[in-house]
Amino acid sequence: MTRRPIGIIVNGVTGRMGYRQHLVRSLLAIREQGGVALPDGTRIWPELVLVGRNEDKLREIAQRHGLTDWTTDLSAALAREDVEIYFDAQVTQQREKAIRQAIEAGKHIYTEKPLAEETEAALDLARVADAAGVRTGVVQDKLFLPGLRKLKRLIDGGFFGRILSVRGEFGYWVFEGDWQPAQRPSWNYRSEDGGGIVVDMFPHWHYVLEELFGPVQAVSTVIATHVPERVDEAGRAYPATADDAAYGIFELAGGVIAQLNSSWCVRVNRDELVEFQVDGTEGSAVAGLRNCKIQHRAVTPKPVWNPDLPVTENFRAQWTDVPDNEEFDNGFKVQWEAYLRHVVAGEPFRWDFLAGARGVQLAELGLLSAREGRRVEIPELSR
Ligand SMILES: NC(=O)c1ccc[n+]([C@@H]2O[C@H](COP(=O)([O-])OP(=O)(O)OC[C@H]3O[C@@H](n4cnc5c(N)ncnc54)[C@H](O)[C@@H]3O)[C@@H](O)[C@H]2O)c1
């Protein structure tokens, strides 16, 4: 067995996503399974260089996982010849600058979403990366969730007939930080620090809608900052300047209407933290992160509206679970494996910077729609 080592900078490894999903659940898990296998039997072997701002935290993470390569000097890490990939899971605002530096250093780049804060900047990154001939990728983890994979399977198998609409509910209560600490970093609630639920979630909705149901052609959004003051990690009260809820309608090519609510100010009365109900002429489905249940037209009950009578049926019990039929691995890891095969073996990988820029565009135009109180069409983005 030939091992093909590949040096990867992991920047932002002390953060929530950088540590848990990318370092532990993806890159270290790939090493634990013996690397990523190529058709010729070669195994791609990630060699990690942890990068961050805080020496103590980096040292502690490195020691915890038996790693030895870490630095607070990004430029020095980028200058290394044995490093081929730059990965970014920093706060969104720091991303563009670091990625530009990595492109200049000739590294391939994989990054968390959103690619940048503005469409123009994201598109420019795509162009500059193309010109430099480096291979790019943006995290689109939701596509690899078991629930959405089952939904895709239903679509591909023609279960729905003609799809009419998609209703999505995403969210949970994020504590304000006063009497219980918040479970998300405070920068998420400050627009001046790159926060806001539209910037956070619309890039996800873009690729989910496009890959499952069709390209997004227009967006109408209402946003709110329902909780105007929060308390940060240091216990200081701060004004929440960013949107913490977004109510969006997305019109898709082919006529499907998607209506997605995203909120950090909602208490969960669902089976999962995100759920999409898809209604089609032949059947309907409700998909979450892991599960997916269906109801076919042949078994659809016939409710009659009569508020004078108590509910006669248990509607939730009338749905059938879609079986797994395969093993689902962690979505972040599956996408990492695909990206590594893309870099090393040239396998196709469609979730590149242009795809990332289109996600940023949907967020930007969603915010424009909210600001101006109108429906906004989404122009095609090209290199
Ligand atoms: N794919 C997903 O499902 C998903 C989910 C959550 C967040 N994200 C994205 O991941 C990125 C990181 O989010 P997170 O929730 O892990 O955030 P976090 O606050 O937990 O981590 C941020 C990281 O950036 C570093 N950083 C660098 N410069 C900084 C600065 N000036 N101020 C603060 N931190 C700085 C921090 O040290 C830390 O390592 C964001 O871009 C976010 O949009 C993606």
The ligand as an SDF file (V2000), in Angstrom:
LIG
                    3D

 44 48  0  0  0  0  0  0  0  0999 V2000
  -21.1470   24.1860    7.8830 N   0  0  0  0  0  0  0  0  0  0  0  0
  -21.8370   24.4660    8.9710 C   0  0  0  0  0  0  0  0  0  0  0  0
  -22.8250   23.8240    9.2840 O   0  0  0  0  0  0  0  0  0  0  0  0
  -21.4010   25.5870    9.8600 C   0  0  0  0  0  0  0  0  0  0  0  0
  -21.9730   25.7110   11.1390 C   0  0  0  0  0  0  0  0  0  0  0  0
  -21.5220   26.7500   11.9620 C   0  0  0  0  0  0  0  0  0  0  0  0
  -20.5820   27.6470   11.5110 C   0  0  0  0  0  0  0  0  0  0  0  0
  -20.0660   27.5070   10.2560 N   0  0  0  0  0  0  0  0  0  0  0  0
  -19.0490   28.4630    9.7610 C   0  0  0  0  0  0  0  0  0  0  0  0
  -17.8150   28.1440   10.3740 O   0  0  0  0  0  0  0  0  0  0  0  0
  -17.0740   29.3280   10.6640 C   0  0  0  0  0  0  0  0  0  0  0  0
  -16.6590   29.3210   12.1410 C   0  0  0  0  0  0  0  0  0  0  0  0
  -17.8190   29.2890   12.9450 O   0  0  0  0  0  0  0  0  0  0  0  0
  -17.7850   28.7210   14.4370 P   0  0  0  0  0  0  0  0  0  0  0  0
  -19.1910   28.6090   14.8600 O   0  0  0  0  0  0  0  0  0  0  0  0
  -16.8680   27.5560   14.5120 O   0  0  0  0  0  0  0  0  0  0  0  0
  -17.1370   29.9680   15.1980 O   0  0  0  0  0  0  0  0  0  0  0  0
  -16.1700   29.9990   16.4930 P   0  0  0  0  0  0  0  0  0  0  0  0
  -16.3010   31.3780   17.0330 O   0  0  0  0  0  0  0  0  0  0  0  0
  -16.4360   28.8410   17.3830 O   0  0  0  0  0  0  0  0  0  0  0  0
  -14.7050   29.7820   15.8850 O   0  0  0  0  0  0  0  0  0  0  0  0
  -14.0750   30.8070   15.1640 C   0  0  0  0  0  0  0  0  0  0  0  0
  -12.6230   30.4810   14.9250 C   0  0  0  0  0  0  0  0  0  0  0  0
  -12.0350   31.6060   14.2490 O   0  0  0  0  0  0  0  0  0  0  0  0
  -10.8760   32.0350   14.9630 C   0  0  0  0  0  0  0  0  0  0  0  0
  -10.6790   33.4840   14.7420 N   0  0  0  0  0  0  0  0  0  0  0  0
   -9.7550   33.9960   13.9120 C   0  0  0  0  0  0  0  0  0  0  0  0
   -9.7840   35.3300   13.9510 N   0  0  0  0  0  0  0  0  0  0  0  0
  -10.7530   35.6820   14.8030 C   0  0  0  0  0  0  0  0  0  0  0  0
  -11.2550   36.9350   15.2570 C   0  0  0  0  0  0  0  0  0  0  0  0
  -10.7400   38.0840   14.8220 N   0  0  0  0  0  0  0  0  0  0  0  0
  -12.2630   36.9140   16.1580 N   0  0  0  0  0  0  0  0  0  0  0  0
  -12.7930   35.7440   16.5930 C   0  0  0  0  0  0  0  0  0  0  0  0
  -12.3420   34.5130   16.1890 N   0  0  0  0  0  0  0  0  0  0  0  0
  -11.3350   34.4980   15.3100 C   0  0  0  0  0  0  0  0  0  0  0  0
  -11.1350   31.6330   16.3980 C   0  0  0  0  0  0  0  0  0  0  0  0
   -9.9410   31.5430   17.0980 O   0  0  0  0  0  0  0  0  0  0  0  0
  -11.8040   30.2760   16.2100 C   0  0  0  0  0  0  0  0  0  0  0  0
  -10.8360   29.2930   15.9740 O   0  0  0  0  0  0  0  0  0  0  0  0
  -17.9720   30.4900   10.2650 C   0  0  0  0  0  0  0  0  0  0  0  0
  -17.5660   31.0040    9.0250 O   0  0  0  0  0  0  0  0  0  0  0  0
  -19.3530   29.8880   10.1320 C   0  0  0  0  0  0  0  0  0  0  0  0
  -20.1320   30.5130    9.1230 O   0  0  0  0  0  0  0  0  0  0  0  0
  -20.4600   26.5040    9.4520 C   0  0  0  0  0  0  0  0  0  0  0  0
  1  2  1  0
  2  3  2  0
  2  4  1  0
  4  5  1  0
  4 44  2  0
  5  6  2  0
  6  7  1  0
  7  8  2  0
  8  9  1  0
  8 44  1  0
  9 10  1  0
  9 42  1  0
 10 11  1  0
 11 12  1  0
 11 40  1  0
 12 13  1  0
 13 14  1  0
 14 15  2  0
 14 16  1  0
 14 17  1  0
 17 18  1  0
 18 19  2  0
 18 20  1  0
 18 21  1  0
 21 22  1  0
 22 23  1  0
 23 24  1  0
 23 38  1  0
 24 25  1  0
 25 26  1  0
 25 36  1  0
 26 27  1  0
 26 35  1  0
 27 28  2  0
 28 29  1  0
 29 30  1  0
 29 35  2  0
 30 31  1  0
 30 32  2  0
 32 33  1  0
 33 34  2  0
 34 35  1  0
 36 37  1  0
 36 38  1  0
 38 39  1  0
 40 41  1  0
 40 42  1  0
 42 43  1  0
M  CHG  2   8   1  16  -1
M  END
$$$$
